[in-house]
């Protein structure tokens, strides 16, 4: 029951990470601070659904 999600940078660089999350346990949108190598700093990444 894991869903593949895309964590997209809010810096507007187009950089993203992909990961999975448990659909049953975590229903809210996922947000985390991670390093964006294009912006060369830590920025907030927000969850977007992966298009199949």
mmCIF file of the N, C-alpha and C atoms, coordinates in Angstrom:
data_MODEL
# 
_entry.id   MODEL 
# 
loop_
_atom_site.group_PDB 
_atom_site.id 
_atom_site.type_symbol 
_atom_site.label_atom_id 
_atom_site.label_alt_id 
_atom_site.label_comp_id 
_atom_site.label_asym_id 
_atom_site.label_entity_id 
_atom_site.label_seq_id 
_atom_site.pdbx_PDB_ins_code 
_atom_site.Cartn_x 
_atom_site.Cartn_y 
_atom_site.Cartn_z 
_atom_site.occupancy 
_atom_site.B_iso_or_equiv 
_atom_site.pdbx_formal_charge 
_atom_site.auth_seq_id 
_atom_site.auth_comp_id 
_atom_site.auth_asym_id 
_atom_site.auth_atom_id 
_atom_site.pdbx_PDB_model_num 
ATOM 1   N N  . UNK A 1 1  ? 0.813  -1.201 0.000   1.00 0.00 ? 1  UNK A N  1 
ATOM 2   C CA . UNK A 1 1  ? 0.000  0.000  0.000   1.00 0.00 ? 1  UNK A CA 1 
ATOM 3   C C  . UNK A 1 1  ? 0.857  1.266  0.000   1.00 0.00 ? 1  UNK A C  1 
ATOM 4   N N  . UNK A 1 2  ? 1.966  1.244  -0.711  1.00 0.00 ? 2  UNK A N  1 
ATOM 5   C CA . UNK A 1 2  ? 2.801  2.434  -0.775  1.00 0.00 ? 2  UNK A CA 1 
ATOM 6   C C  . UNK A 1 2  ? 2.568  3.135  -2.103  1.00 0.00 ? 2  UNK A C  1 
ATOM 7   N N  . UNK A 1 3  ? 2.626  4.453  -2.047  1.00 0.00 ? 3  UNK A N  1 
ATOM 8   C CA . UNK A 1 3  ? 2.384  5.276  -3.220  1.00 0.00 ? 3  UNK A CA 1 
ATOM 9   C C  . UNK A 1 3  ? 3.672  6.009  -3.594  1.00 0.00 ? 3  UNK A C  1 
ATOM 10  N N  . UNK A 1 4  ? 4.023  6.027  -4.868  1.00 0.00 ? 4  UNK A N  1 
ATOM 11  C CA . UNK A 1 4  ? 5.205  6.751  -5.326  1.00 0.00 ? 4  UNK A CA 1 
ATOM 12  C C  . UNK A 1 4  ? 4.837  8.222  -5.437  1.00 0.00 ? 4  UNK A C  1 
ATOM 13  N N  . UNK A 1 5  ? 5.664  9.082  -4.812  1.00 0.00 ? 5  UNK A N  1 
ATOM 14  C CA . UNK A 1 5  ? 5.422  10.522 -4.864  1.00 0.00 ? 5  UNK A CA 1 
ATOM 15  C C  . UNK A 1 5  ? 6.662  11.239 -5.366  1.00 0.00 ? 5  UNK A C  1 
ATOM 16  N N  . UNK A 1 6  ? 6.462  12.433 -5.874  1.00 0.00 ? 6  UNK A N  1 
ATOM 17  C CA . UNK A 1 6  ? 7.543  13.291 -6.329  1.00 0.00 ? 6  UNK A CA 1 
ATOM 18  C C  . UNK A 1 6  ? 7.631  14.461 -5.352  1.00 0.00 ? 6  UNK A C  1 
ATOM 19  N N  . UNK A 1 7  ? 8.835  14.737 -4.846  1.00 0.00 ? 7  UNK A N  1 
ATOM 20  C CA . UNK A 1 7  ? 9.067  15.900 -3.994  1.00 0.00 ? 7  UNK A CA 1 
ATOM 21  C C  . UNK A 1 7  ? 9.690  16.971 -4.877  1.00 0.00 ? 7  UNK A C  1 
ATOM 22  N N  . UNK A 1 8  ? 8.944  18.031 -5.146  1.00 0.00 ? 8  UNK A N  1 
ATOM 23  C CA . UNK A 1 8  ? 9.372  19.060 -6.080  1.00 0.00 ? 8  UNK A CA 1 
ATOM 24  C C  . UNK A 1 8  ? 9.832  20.311 -5.331  1.00 0.00 ? 8  UNK A C  1 
ATOM 25  N N  . UNK A 1 9  ? 10.915 20.909 -5.789  1.00 0.00 ? 9  UNK A N  1 
ATOM 26  C CA . UNK A 1 9  ? 11.501 22.085 -5.156  1.00 0.00 ? 9  UNK A CA 1 
ATOM 27  C C  . UNK A 1 9  ? 10.593 23.307 -5.304  1.00 0.00 ? 9  UNK A C  1 
ATOM 28  N N  . UNK A 1 10 ? 10.502 24.095 -4.229  1.00 0.00 ? 10 UNK A N  1 
ATOM 29  C CA . UNK A 1 10 ? 9.735  25.342 -4.290  1.00 0.00 ? 10 UNK A CA 1 
ATOM 30  C C  . UNK A 1 10 ? 10.600 26.505 -4.776  1.00 0.00 ? 10 UNK A C  1 
ATOM 31  N N  . UNK A 1 11 ? 11.877 26.244 -5.054  1.00 0.00 ? 11 UNK A N  1 
ATOM 32  C CA . UNK A 1 11 ? 12.772 27.291 -5.546  1.00 0.00 ? 11 UNK A CA 1 
ATOM 33  C C  . UNK A 1 11 ? 12.553 27.579 -7.025  1.00 0.00 ? 11 UNK A C  1 
ATOM 34  N N  . UNK A 1 12 ? 11.763 26.739 -7.693  1.00 0.00 ? 12 UNK A N  1 
ATOM 35  C CA . UNK A 1 12 ? 11.473 26.964 -9.105  1.00 0.00 ? 12 UNK A CA 1 
ATOM 36  C C  . UNK A 1 12 ? 12.556 26.478 -10.052 1.00 0.00 ? 12 UNK A C  1 
ATOM 37  N N  . UNK A 1 13 ? 13.427 25.604 -9.586  1.00 0.00 ? 13 UNK A N  1 
ATOM 38  C CA . UNK A 1 13 ? 14.514 25.111 -10.433 1.00 0.00 ? 13 UNK A CA 1 
ATOM 39  C C  . UNK A 1 13 ? 14.095 23.902 -11.255 1.00 0.00 ? 13 UNK A C  1 
ATOM 40  N N  . UNK A 1 14 ? 12.993 23.268 -10.884 1.00 0.00 ? 14 UNK A N  1 
ATOM 41  C CA . UNK A 1 14 ? 12.553 22.068 -11.580 1.00 0.00 ? 14 UNK A CA 1 
ATOM 42  C C  . UNK A 1 14 ? 13.166 20.795 -11.035 1.00 0.00 ? 14 UNK A C  1 
ATOM 43  N N  . UNK A 1 15 ? 14.005 20.901 -10.021 1.00 0.00 ? 15 UNK A N  1 
ATOM 44  C CA . UNK A 1 15 ? 14.648 19.730 -9.425  1.00 0.00 ? 15 UNK A CA 1 
ATOM 45  C C  . UNK A 1 15 ? 13.647 18.998 -8.548  1.00 0.00 ? 15 UNK A C  1 
ATOM 46  N N  . UNK A 1 16 ? 13.718 17.645 -8.538  1.00 0.00 ? 16 UNK A N  1 
ATOM 47  C CA . UNK A 1 16 ? 12.813 16.866 -7.709  1.00 0.00 ? 16 UNK A CA 1 
ATOM 48  C C  . UNK A 1 16 ? 13.467 15.581 -7.244  1.00 0.00 ? 16 UNK A C  1 
ATOM 49  N N  . UNK A 1 17 ? 12.954 15.056 -6.136  1.00 0.00 ? 17 UNK A N  1 
ATOM 50  C CA . UNK A 1 17 ? 13.315 13.743 -5.625  1.00 0.00 ? 17 UNK A CA 1 
ATOM 51  C C  . UNK A 1 17 ? 12.081 12.859 -5.760  1.00 0.00 ? 17 UNK A C  1 
ATOM 52  N N  . UNK A 1 18 ? 12.253 11.539 -5.864  1.00 0.00 ? 18 UNK A N  1 
ATOM 53  C CA . UNK A 1 18 ? 11.130 10.623 -5.811  1.00 0.00 ? 18 UNK A CA 1 
ATOM 54  C C  . UNK A 1 18 ? 11.291 9.730  -4.592  1.00 0.00 ? 18 UNK A C  1 
ATOM 55  N N  . UNK A 1 19 ? 10.176 9.379  -3.968  1.00 0.00 ? 19 UNK A N  1 
ATOM 56  C CA . UNK A 1 19 ? 10.164 8.519  -2.805  1.00 0.00 ? 19 UNK A CA 1 
ATOM 57  C C  . UNK A 1 19 ? 8.804  7.848  -2.710  1.00 0.00 ? 19 UNK A C  1 
ATOM 58  N N  . UNK A 1 20 ? 8.609  7.055  -1.686  1.00 0.00 ? 20 UNK A N  1 
ATOM 59  C CA . UNK A 1 20 ? 7.314  6.417  -1.477  1.00 0.00 ? 20 UNK A CA 1 
ATOM 60  C C  . UNK A 1 20 ? 6.785  6.803  -0.107  1.00 0.00 ? 20 UNK A C  1 
ATOM 61  N N  . UNK A 1 21 ? 5.458  6.708  0.046   1.00 0.00 ? 21 UNK A N  1 
ATOM 62  C CA . UNK A 1 21 ? 4.864  6.939  1.352   1.00 0.00 ? 21 UNK A CA 1 
ATOM 63  C C  . UNK A 1 21 ? 3.692  5.995  1.538   1.00 0.00 ? 21 UNK A C  1 
ATOM 64  N N  . UNK A 1 22 ? 3.371  5.718  2.777   1.00 0.00 ? 22 UNK A N  1 
ATOM 65  C CA . UNK A 1 22 ? 2.275  4.839  3.127   1.00 0.00 ? 22 UNK A CA 1 
ATOM 66  C C  . UNK A 1 22 ? 0.964  5.603  2.987   1.00 0.00 ? 22 UNK A C  1 
ATOM 67  N N  . UNK A 1 23 ? 0.078  5.179  2.099   1.00 0.00 ? 23 UNK A N  1 
ATOM 68  C CA . UNK A 1 23 ? -1.173 5.893  1.841   1.00 0.00 ? 23 UNK A CA 1 
ATOM 69  C C  . UNK A 1 23 ? -2.125 5.829  3.020   1.00 0.00 ? 23 UNK A C  1 
ATOM 70  N N  . UNK A 1 24 ? -2.126 4.712  3.743   1.00 0.00 ? 24 UNK A N  1 
ATOM 71  C CA . UNK A 1 24 ? -3.058 4.562  4.861   1.00 0.00 ? 24 UNK A CA 1 
ATOM 72  C C  . UNK A 1 24 ? -2.659 5.402  6.065   1.00 0.00 ? 24 UNK A C  1 
ATOM 73  N N  . UNK A 1 25 ? -1.382 5.482  6.347   1.00 0.00 ? 25 UNK A N  1 
ATOM 74  C CA . UNK A 1 25 ? -0.911 6.143  7.563   1.00 0.00 ? 25 UNK A CA 1 
ATOM 75  C C  . UNK A 1 25 ? -0.752 7.654  7.393   1.00 0.00 ? 25 UNK A C  1 
ATOM 76  N N  . UNK A 1 26 ? -0.267 8.096  6.249   1.00 0.00 ? 26 UNK A N  1 
ATOM 77  C CA . UNK A 1 26 ? 0.014  9.517  6.012   1.00 0.00 ? 26 UNK A CA 1 
ATOM 78  C C  . UNK A 1 26 ? -0.899 10.045 4.905   1.00 0.00 ? 26 UNK A C  1 
ATOM 79  N N  . UNK A 1 27 ? -1.918 10.789 5.301   1.00 0.00 ? 27 UNK A N  1 
ATOM 80  C CA . UNK A 1 27 ? -2.866 11.289 4.309   1.00 0.00 ? 27 UNK A CA 1 
ATOM 81  C C  . UNK A 1 27 ? -2.606 12.746 3.940   1.00 0.00 ? 27 UNK A C  1 
ATOM 82  N N  . UNK A 1 28 ? -1.890 13.489 4.782   1.00 0.00 ? 28 UNK A N  1 
ATOM 83  C CA . UNK A 1 28 ? -1.618 14.909 4.515   1.00 0.00 ? 28 UNK A CA 1 
ATOM 84  C C  . UNK A 1 28 ? -0.498 15.051 3.489   1.00 0.00 ? 28 UNK A C  1 
ATOM 85  N N  . UNK A 1 29 ? -0.409 16.224 2.871   1.00 0.00 ? 29 UNK A N  1 
ATOM 86  C CA . UNK A 1 29 ? 0.673  16.519 1.920   1.00 0.00 ? 29 UNK A CA 1 
ATOM 87  C C  . UNK A 1 29 ? 2.005  16.523 2.661   1.00 0.00 ? 29 UNK A C  1 
ATOM 88  N N  . UNK A 1 30 ? 3.008  15.956 2.039   1.00 0.00 ? 30 UNK A N  1 
ATOM 89  C CA . UNK A 1 30 ? 4.332  15.820 2.628   1.00 0.00 ? 30 UNK A CA 1 
ATOM 90  C C  . UNK A 1 30 ? 5.183  17.031 2.268   1.00 0.00 ? 30 UNK A C  1 
ATOM 91  N N  . UNK A 1 31 ? 5.835  17.645 3.258   1.00 0.00 ? 31 UNK A N  1 
ATOM 92  C CA . UNK A 1 31 ? 6.755  18.769 3.041   1.00 0.00 ? 31 UNK A CA 1 
ATOM 93  C C  . UNK A 1 31 ? 8.012  18.518 3.849   1.00 0.00 ? 31 UNK A C  1 
ATOM 94  N N  . UNK A 1 32 ? 9.166  18.792 3.243   1.00 0.00 ? 32 UNK A N  1 
ATOM 95  C CA . UNK A 1 32 ? 10.438 18.574 3.932   1.00 0.00 ? 32 UNK A CA 1 
ATOM 96  C C  . UNK A 1 32 ? 11.490 19.516 3.352   1.00 0.00 ? 32 UNK A C  1 
ATOM 97  N N  . UNK A 1 33 ? 12.457 19.915 4.183   1.00 0.00 ? 33 UNK A N  1 
ATOM 98  C CA . UNK A 1 33 ? 13.581 20.715 3.707   1.00 0.00 ? 33 UNK A CA 1 
ATOM 99  C C  . UNK A 1 33 ? 14.683 19.774 3.248   1.00 0.00 ? 33 UNK A C  1 
ATOM 100 N N  . UNK A 1 34 ? 15.097 19.924 1.996   1.00 0.00 ? 34 UNK A N  1 
ATOM 101 C CA . UNK A 1 34 ? 16.167 19.122 1.428   1.00 0.00 ? 34 UNK A CA 1 
ATOM 102 C C  . UNK A 1 34 ? 17.069 20.023 0.592   1.00 0.00 ? 34 UNK A C  1 
ATOM 103 N N  . UNK A 1 35 ? 18.216 19.490 0.193   1.00 0.00 ? 35 UNK A N  1 
ATOM 104 C CA . UNK A 1 35 ? 19.178 20.264 -0.583  1.00 0.00 ? 35 UNK A CA 1 
ATOM 105 C C  . UNK A 1 35 ? 18.797 20.263 -2.051  1.00 0.00 ? 35 UNK A C  1 
ATOM 106 N N  . UNK A 1 36 ? 18.754 21.447 -2.646  1.00 0.00 ? 36 UNK A N  1 
ATOM 107 C CA . UNK A 1 36 ? 18.517 21.598 -4.082  1.00 0.00 ? 36 UNK A CA 1 
ATOM 108 C C  . UNK A 1 36 ? 19.852 21.961 -4.728  1.00 0.00 ? 36 UNK A C  1 
ATOM 109 N N  . UNK A 1 37 ? 20.476 21.029 -5.474  1.00 0.00 ? 37 UNK A N  1 
ATOM 110 C CA . UNK A 1 37 ? 21.794 21.299 -6.045  1.00 0.00 ? 37 UNK A CA 1 
ATOM 111 C C  . UNK A 1 37 ? 21.787 22.396 -7.106  1.00 0.00 ? 37 UNK A C  1 
ATOM 112 N N  . UNK A 1 38 ? 20.669 22.617 -7.772  1.00 0.00 ? 38 UNK A N  1 
ATOM 113 C CA . UNK A 1 38 ? 20.607 23.685 -8.771  1.00 0.00 ? 38 UNK A CA 1 
ATOM 114 C C  . UNK A 1 38 ? 20.581 25.051 -8.111  1.00 0.00 ? 38 UNK A C  1 
ATOM 115 N N  . UNK A 1 39 ? 19.882 25.169 -6.963  1.00 0.00 ? 39 UNK A N  1 
ATOM 116 C CA . UNK A 1 39 ? 19.838 26.431 -6.223  1.00 0.00 ? 39 UNK A CA 1 
ATOM 117 C C  . UNK A 1 39 ? 21.022 26.546 -5.258  1.00 0.00 ? 39 UNK A C  1 
ATOM 118 N N  . UNK A 1 40 ? 21.708 25.440 -5.014  1.00 0.00 ? 40 UNK A N  1 
ATOM 119 C CA . UNK A 1 40 ? 22.863 25.360 -4.109  1.00 0.00 ? 40 UNK A CA 1 
ATOM 120 C C  . UNK A 1 40 ? 22.523 25.794 -2.685  1.00 0.00 ? 40 UNK A C  1 
ATOM 121 N N  . UNK A 1 41 ? 21.319 25.388 -2.216  1.00 0.00 ? 41 UNK A N  1 
ATOM 122 C CA . UNK A 1 41 ? 20.919 25.663 -0.836  1.00 0.00 ? 41 UNK A CA 1 
ATOM 123 C C  . UNK A 1 41 ? 19.769 24.734 -0.450  1.00 0.00 ? 41 UNK A C  1 
ATOM 124 N N  . UNK A 1 42 ? 19.454 24.729 0.841   1.00 0.00 ? 42 UNK A N  1 
ATOM 125 C CA . UNK A 1 42 ? 18.343 23.944 1.341   1.00 0.00 ? 42 UNK A CA 1 
ATOM 126 C C  . UNK A 1 42 ? 17.047 24.719 1.118   1.00 0.00 ? 42 UNK A C  1 
ATOM 127 N N  . UNK A 1 43 ? 16.063 24.063 0.527   1.00 0.00 ? 43 UNK A N  1 
ATOM 128 C CA . UNK A 1 43 ? 14.760 24.681 0.272   1.00 0.00 ? 43 UNK A CA 1 
ATOM 129 C C  . UNK A 1 43 ? 13.665 23.675 0.624   1.00 0.00 ? 43 UNK A C  1 
ATOM 130 N N  . UNK A 1 44 ? 12.437 24.151 0.690   1.00 0.00 ? 44 UNK A N  1 
ATOM 131 C CA . UNK A 1 44 ? 11.303 23.292 0.990   1.00 0.00 ? 44 UNK A CA 1 
ATOM 132 C C  . UNK A 1 44 ? 10.893 22.526 -0.261  1.00 0.00 ? 44 UNK A C  1 
ATOM 133 N N  . UNK A 1 45 ? 10.682 21.240 -0.102  1.00 0.00 ? 45 UNK A N  1 
ATOM 134 C CA . UNK A 1 45 ? 10.187 20.373 -1.165  1.00 0.00 ? 45 UNK A CA 1 
ATOM 135 C C  . UNK A 1 45 ? 8.783  19.935 -0.781  1.00 0.00 ? 45 UNK A C  1 
ATOM 136 N N  . UNK A 1 46 ? 7.858  20.015 -1.722  1.00 0.00 ? 46 UNK A N  1 
ATOM 137 C CA . UNK A 1 46 ? 6.466  19.634 -1.454  1.00 0.00 ? 46 UNK A CA 1 
ATOM 138 C C  . UNK A 1 46 ? 6.075  18.447 -2.334  1.00 0.00 ? 46 UNK A C  1 
ATOM 139 N N  . UNK A 1 47 ? 5.108  17.699 -1.865  1.00 0.00 ? 47 UNK A N  1 
ATOM 140 C CA . UNK A 1 47 ? 4.673  16.489 -2.554  1.00 0.00 ? 47 UNK A CA 1 
ATOM 141 C C  . UNK A 1 47 ? 3.823  16.805 -3.770  1.00 0.00 ? 47 UNK A C  1 
ATOM 142 N N  . UNK A 1 48 ? 4.155  16.144 -4.846  1.00 0.00 ? 48 UNK A N  1 
ATOM 143 C CA . UNK A 1 48 ? 3.357  16.163 -6.080  1.00 0.00 ? 48 UNK A CA 1 
ATOM 144 C C  . UNK A 1 48 ? 3.137  14.712 -6.470  1.00 0.00 ? 48 UNK A C  1 
ATOM 145 N N  . UNK A 1 49 ? 2.034  14.419 -7.100  1.00 0.00 ? 49 UNK A N  1 
ATOM 146 C CA . UNK A 1 49 ? 1.762  13.058 -7.520  1.00 0.00 ? 49 UNK A CA 1 
ATOM 147 C C  . UNK A 1 49 ? 2.534  12.754 -8.803  1.00 0.00 ? 49 UNK A C  1 
ATOM 148 N N  . UNK A 1 50 ? 3.082  11.558 -8.898  1.00 0.00 ? 50 UNK A N  1 
ATOM 149 C CA . UNK A 1 50 ? 3.827  11.128 -10.081 1.00 0.00 ? 50 UNK A CA 1 
ATOM 150 C C  . UNK A 1 50 ? 2.815  10.769 -11.168 1.00 0.00 ? 50 UNK A C  1 
ATOM 151 N N  . UNK A 1 51 ? 2.970  11.354 -12.331 1.00 0.00 ? 51 UNK A N  1 
ATOM 152 C CA . UNK A 1 51 ? 2.075  11.020 -13.441 1.00 0.00 ? 51 UNK A CA 1 
ATOM 153 C C  . UNK A 1 51 ? 2.542  9.728  -14.084 1.00 0.00 ? 51 UNK A C  1 
ATOM 154 N N  . UNK A 1 52 ? 1.617  8.829  -14.315 1.00 0.00 ? 52 UNK A N  1 
ATOM 155 C CA . UNK A 1 52 ? 1.969  7.514  -14.878 1.00 0.00 ? 52 UNK A CA 1 
ATOM 156 C C  . UNK A 1 52 ? 1.658  7.438  -16.331 1.00 0.00 ? 52 UNK A C  1 
# 
